[in-house]
């Protein structure tokens, strides 16, 4: 078994190149969603389009991918090798984000607008020792409180200007959105279902600013409701979304990492085989 602990993006690239040269049969990532994002972003340069099966040992501050894969908190490398030998794998397609500088990111939880502010709240909960589902729950409660009790000029209520262009038909929409959230995962922490039916591919939730009927809408959205009065109130779901270009004024977050405002192209990436329990 080969073990590496890269401490920089450069070392990570060298590590992956060495593993690719050795034709490894299993790539084990020990860390949270951010570590997985960094590995998936750098791996194609070393392995090309065919990555080896990947196992995730959930040891990070947030482990949404591990939850979706059904990986227990005490999973080990030996457990992962045994699961692979039994053929216990599942495919998940990452979100592929191409930035203005030509670099490409790959991850599973994307958000903008209020999602960026909620991620900042999550960082504060991490600072006081709250991680995983607890941090998610506290961040949601904090975001709802900031929105519901904030003044009219509160930035949470004002939203963020975003322009979205469908790359298939060229249709463009520009709105002030309270929140934009997307994922290709099928299960999220705490059993929350903000993406509704959550079909294959990239699923999106867009909430217009200021959010209407929030005390009623928040529980409905988090439990998986969509359409009907929610749609009329400005809570819009889209499923299996094709490639689109997004112009952002307030930056975006991918798997816990914040990136600056820019124009990005977002699409569903090539499926990756993950080992599951």
N, C-alpha and C positions, 0 to 999 in steps of 0.2 A: 504494500500500500504506500503510495506517494503522498506526502503531506507538505503543503505550502502555506505560507502566511504572508502574502504580499501586502505591503503597507502604502502603496501608491498606485496610481493608474499605470505608470510605466512598468512597475514590478508585476502588476496583474497581467499586462499584455505579454510580458516575458514568460510568466508562469503558464499561461494558456498556450503559448506557442510551443513550450517544452512538452506539455501534456499532449498536444496534437501530434507532435513528432513521435511520441511514444505510442500513439494509437490507443489511448485509454478507452476502456469499454464502459466506464461509469465516471461521471464527473459529480463529485459531492461538494455542495456549497454549504458551509457552516456559517449561518448568519440570518439576518432578517431580510425584509423585502428590499431594502436599499442595497444590501450586498448582492442579492440575486440580480437586481437591476444592473449593477455595475458589471457583473459577470456576463449577463446576456448581451449587454451593449458591446463588450469587448470580444466576446467569443467568436463571432463570425469572421473576424480578421485572422484568427488562428485556424479555425476548423472549416471555414467556408460555410456553405448552406446546410451541410449535414452535421449537426451537433450530436455528440453521444448522448445517451440517456442521462438526465440530471436528477440527482436526489438532493433534497433540501433538509438540512438539520436546523430546526427552528430555534435559533438562539438570539434573535434580534429584539429590538424594541417593539416592532410590529411584524407579524408573521401571517399576513392575509393569504399569501399563496399557499403556505403550509396548511392553513385551515381548509382552503379549497381542495387541496390534494388529500385531505384526511390524514395528515401526518401527525402523530401524537407528539406532545411536548418533550417526551423522554426518548425520542427516536435516536438511534445511533447509526454509525457507519455500517456496522455489522448487520443491523436490521435492514438497512437500505440494500446491501449486497444480497441478502437472503430474499428480499422482496423482488429484486430484479431477476434472480434465478428462477423465481416462481412465475415470472412474466407479469408482475404487478406494475403495469405502467398505464399512463393516461396522457392524452395530448392536450395541451393548452397553447393557444396562440397569444403571443404578447402584443401589446400596443406598440406600434412602430412610429416614432416621432422623428421626422427629419427637420433639423433646425436650419436657420438662415446661413450658418457657416458651413453647411454640408455634412455635419456630423449627424449620426442617427442614434437615438436612444431607444431602448427596449425595456418595457416594464408592464405592470398590470393594473395599476390604479392611477388614473389621470384626473386632474381637476383644475379648475380655474375659478376666478371670482371668490366667492365665500369659501371655497375649498382651500384656497391659499391661506386665508385668515384662520380657518379651522385647523390647518396643519401647524400654524404658528402657536395656536392654543395647545395643540398636542405636545409641542416641544416643551411648553411650560409644565405640562403634567408629567413629562418624562423627568424634568428637573427635580420634581418632588417625589419621584419614585413610583409613578403610575405608568404601567406599560400594558401592551396588548389590548384586550377588550376593555379593561378599565379606562385606559387612556382614550380609546375610541368613544366610550360612553360619556366621559367627562368633556371631551371636545365637542360632542354633539350638544350636550346640555349648555355648555358655554356659548356656542354659536347661536342657539335658539334664544338664550337670554339676551345676548348682545343685540340680536335683531328685534325681538319682541319689545324690549324696554328702551331701545335706543331712540334718540330724537329723530326728527324728520331728516336732518342732514347727516345722520349716522352713515359712515361708509358701508356698513353691512347692508343697510336698506337701499342706498343709492345704486348699488351694483357696480358692474364693470362693463365697459363697452367692448363688445366682441363682434367680429365680422366672420361669418362662416360661409365658405363657398364649396358646394358639392363638386368634386372633380369629375363626376360622371356626366352631369348635365349643365354645369356651370352656374346653377342657381345660387344666388347670394342672398343671405339674410344678415342684417345688422341689428343688434339689440343691446340694451343694458340688461345684463343677466345678474341675478343674485348669486347663482351658482351654476357651474357646469361640471358634471361628474361623469366619468366613463370607465368601463372596465370590461375585460374579457373573461374574468373569473365567473364561476357559476355559483359559488357560495361565499358570503362575506362574513366578517367577524360579528359575533353576537346574534347570528341568525338574521341580521338586517337585510331588507330586500328593496333598497331605494331604486333599483333598476327595473323593478316590476317583473315581467315575464322572464327577463334575462335569458334570451335565446343564444344560439351560437353566434360567434363573432363579437364585434364591439357594440356594446349597449351604452346609451347615453341618457342622462337626465339633465334637462335644461330648465331652470326656474327663472322666470322674468322678475325684474326688480321694479318696485319693491314687492316682496312676496306677499300675496294676498291670503287671508284666512289661515295664517300660519299655525295657530293653535290647533285647528282642525286638520290642516293639510299634513303637518309633520308626522303625526302618528300613522296617518293613512299611507303616506309615501314610504315610511320606514318599514311598514308591514307588507308592502308589495302592491298596493293599489295603484291603478293608473287609469287614464281616460276619464270620460264622464265629466263630473264637476271639477275634478282636478285639472283636466286639460283646459277647460273654459277659464279656470282661475290662473292659468299661466304656468302649469306644471306639465312639461312635455317630455314624453319618453320616445326614444327611437331605438330600434333593434336592428342588429346585423348591419350596422352603418358602413357604407362604402367609404372610400378615401375622401377626405375633405381637407381644405386649407383653412386655417384659423388665424385671424389677426387679433392679437391680444394687447390690451393696454396695461394689464396688471400682472403679467407673468403667469406661470403655471407650475403645477407640482406633479412629479411622477414618482410614485413609490416613496413619498416622504421627502424628496429633495426638491427645493424651489429653484426655478429657472427664470430668467428675466423676460420682460415683455418682448415679443417678436412675432414674426409670421412663421408658423410651423405647418407642416403637412402631416396629417395623422391618418394611419390606416392599420388594418389588422395584419400582423406579421405572419411569417411562416410558422406552422405548428411545431412545437417542441415536445419531445417525449419526456415526461417526468415519471419518476418512480413513486408509487403510492403504497401505503400500508395495506 
